[in-house]
């Protein structure tokens, strides 16, 4: 008799054969008419012959090893991508090149921002005329001071005017001495 049992995971019935009874005996003496020798011989004759592994004998004693792993047979030369640069190396080189270009552009931009500007001849002349005019105004004010300086504010005012005149004379001399002037950006 066959019993039926439910499988927990699936919802279909599984049929399981029952345990044989003690008095039941298996069938004995069944013979096949198949000739295994002839069948095997026909399979060997009709089958494709196995290709032997290429090996290399190293010494007189017969030490042998596989030819493919020995390095004597060119293995990678026959591949279609032999000698070509791998894709990951090309990608990496492009990334490095792009990063270098970005860095160069950044350096160029910062140098352009920090670069010194050349003063044109017209600007130089107008600057020189302005400095001379300022010096004349300060000199005129200095000439208008009293001859006798008896108070502290008069003394401080005279020293301040002298310092201004000295600075203006220094600036005028520098601009007259140098024909080409560069102005640094800060």
Secondary structure, 3 states (H helix, E strand, C coil): CEEEEECCCCCCEEEEECCCCCCCCCCCCCCCCCCHHHHHHHHHHHCCCCCCCCEEECCCCCCEEECCCCCCCCCCCCCCCCCCCCHHHHHHHHHHHHHHHHHHHHHHHHHHHHCCEEECHHHHHHHHHHHHHHHHHHHHHHHCCCCCCCCHHHHHHHHHHHHHHHHHHHHHHHHHHCCCEEECCC
